[in-house]
Amino acid sequence: MGKFTSGQDAWIAGLGQVRDAVRQTLVARQLREHIDRPLDVLDVGCGQGSQAIALARDGHTVTGLDTSDEMLAEAERSAAGEPADVRERLRFAHGDALELGAGGHDLVCCHGVTMYLPGIEELAGSLVAATRDGGLVSLLTRNRAGIAMRAGMQGDWDAALAGFDATHYTNRLGVQDARADDPAAVRTALADAGAETIAWYGVRLFTDHWPGGDPPPDMEQLLAAEDEAGRRDPYRALAALTHTIARKR
């Protein structure tokens, strides 16, 4: 995740702002719908620990892995404010998404890592290998269609025209040459690795072009609209991020 390092400070500065809140809330809601019992969870590229902590609050036992000592420290600080029973279900450690090895986790999450890697196939293979047979993989990727969509919503017509055929872009953190995937390509990579997609969602359609800032007073209505857009065609196909949930065969 070397590319992410250059944008790490900007990412931390944006935590809790509206775009981050939309992303974290929607991913947690979407994932929760596919879980019906306490699970052993591996959160790969856990960053500041938002999803790991949310899952631990729901009763799951979670190990969060990241390559960044700074992000792991953020996760530990966030976890320190949780009740004792939540803290007991959380563990954070240094680990690489491409070096997970074989495992038997009920759920393996990887949210927002693929855009900093050369391709998705190796990552999909690593995530599926770390999942038990019948277990779930939750993968959040950058959507190629979102490149032109964001530029157009911002009125940057040159960037919008270039974005229609782009596979790489400079993201809001200032990271150059970040990579985006078609949702169908994500499903294919997971299938080739041995996991069948059972659901996919869009994340952050209406607010992806927004600047930073605190969540607005009508945040609940905003989230309701974003939630609905993420579940419906054609809207989900145009969202900035794609959340794919697959089951290992």
N, C-alpha and C positions, 0 to 999 in steps of 0.2 A: 504494500500500500504506500510505496514511496511517493507517488504523485500527490496523495492526500496531505502529506506533511506540509506542503507549501500553503495549504488553505486551512490548516488546523486552527489557527488563532481566530480566523474569521468565522469558522464553524462554531467555536465555543462562544464567541460574541453573539451569535444569532440564536442560541438556545433559549427556548421559551417564547421567542417572537412568533408572529402569526404564521409564517410559512412552516416553521418547525412544529408548531402546535398542531396545524392541520395534518402534517405528515404523520407525526407520532400517534395522534388520536385515531386517524383512519386506519393505519396499519394494525393497531391494537384491536380495534373493533372487528376488522375483517378477519383477523386471525382467530379471535375468540370464538367466532361462529363455528369453527371446525374442531373445537376442543370440548370434550365432554367429561374429562376426568383429569386428575393431577398427572403431570408428565415430567419426565426427565428431559430437560431442554439444554441444547447447546446454542448459544448466541454468538455467531462468528462475525468478527468485526463489530463488537458491541458498542464501540465508541464510549459516549458518556453514560451508557447504561440505561437509557430511557426504557427500551423495550424489555430488557432483562428485569428491571425493577417492576415494571407493570406485570410481567408474567409471574414474578415471585409474589406480588400482592394477590394474584389470583390463585395462589396455592401451589404453583409449580416449583420444582427444584431446578435452578438455572446456573449454568456455568457460562460466564461471558469471557470471550477471548478477543484480544486485540494486539496489534503489533506496536502500538504507541504507548509508551509509559505515561505520557501526559494525559491521554484519554482514559487510561485505566485509573489514573489518580482522580480524574473527574468522576468516574463511575463510583469509586470508593467513597468519595465525599458525598455524593448523592445518596448512596446506600446507607451511610452513617446516620442519616436523619429518619430512616424507616424504623417501624416497630421491631422488636427483637425477633419475632417469629418470621418476619420477612427477611431480615438480615441472615437468619439461620439457613434460609433456602437459597442464598446468593453466594456465588464465588466468582472472583475475577482473576484472570491469569493471562500471561503473555502467550500468544499463539498465532500461527499463520494460517490463513484460509485455505491455502493450497497444500498444507502439510498436516491435515487432520488425522490421517490414517483411518483404519477401519474402526467402527464404533457401533454402539447399539442404542443410540439416543432415540427417544420417542419423537422428538421434534428438533430439527436443526434450522435455525434462522440465520439469514445473511441479508441484512438490509442496508443497501447503499455502499456496497464494496465493488461491484462489477465494473463501475465506470472508471475505476482506477487500475484495472487490469487489462492486459492485451486482448483477452477474449473471454468468452463465457464458458466454453466447453470444459476446460480444465477445472474451473471452479465448480461447475455443476457436478462433475464426477467426484470431486472431493467432498462436497456436501452430501451427496447421495450415499457415498461409501460410509460416512459417519452416522448414517441413519439406520435404524433397525428395519427389518422387513415389515412392511405395513405402516411404518412411521411416516411423518410428514416433513416436508421441506418447505420453508417460507422464504421466498427470494424477492427482494425489492431491487428493481433495475431502472436505469434511466431509459425513457422511451424516445426512440428516434423522432417520432412525430412531434414530440414536445419541443424540439429545437426550433423548428420554424414557427410553431404555435406561440411560444413565448416571445420571439422576436417580433412577430406580427402584432401581438397584443401590446407591445411596447412602442409600436410605430416605427420600428427599425426595418425598413423595407428591404434594404440590401442584405441584411442578415437573414431576413425571412426567406428571400429568394435563394440564398446560399444554403439555408437550412433544409430545404426540401430534399436534397440529396446528401446531406451531411451525415457522417457516422461519428464524427468527433466535434468537440466544441470547447469553448472556455466557459467554465461554470461560474456560478455566482460567488464562489470562494476565490476566484482568480486562478483556479487550476487550469492550465492549458492542456489541450489534447485529451480531455476526458472523453470517454467512449459511451455511446448509446446503442441500445439493442431494440430491434423490432420485437413486440410481444410474442409473435409466432416463433421467432428464433429462440427465445427463452424457453418456450414450451418444447421445442424440438431438442434443445440441448439437454433438458431434464429427461425427456423420453429416451434419448440415446444413452443417458447415464443410468437408466433403470427406474425412473419415477414418472408416473402418469399425472398430468395436471388435472386437478379436480375443481379448481376455481381460479379466476384471475380478475383483478380489479385495477381501475385507474386510481391514482392518488394525486391530488392537487391539480385540478383543471382551472378553476376560476381565479385562483390566487397565486399561481406560480409566477406571474410577472410582477406581483406586488413588491414594493421595497420592504425593507425591514420595518419593524414596529411592533408594538404590543398588540395582542388580540383585541379586536374591537368590541364594543358593547353588545353587538348582535352576533357574537361568536357562535352561539348555539344554532342560529338560523344558517349562518355561513357553513358550519360543519354539516348540517342536514343537507344543504344543497350539494356540497362537495361529496358527501357520502352517496347520495343518489346518483350523481354524475359518474362516480366510480364504479357503479354497478350496471349502467345502461349503455347500450350501443346507440349512437356512435361516440358518445362522450368519453367513455373509458379509454378508447383507442387514441384519444388526443391528449390525455393527461400527461403531466411531466414525468411521472413515475408509474411503473407497472408492478403490481404486487401479485406474484404467482404462487399458488399453493399446490403442491404435488404430493402424491403418496408413492412411497417406494414399493415396487412390485416384489 
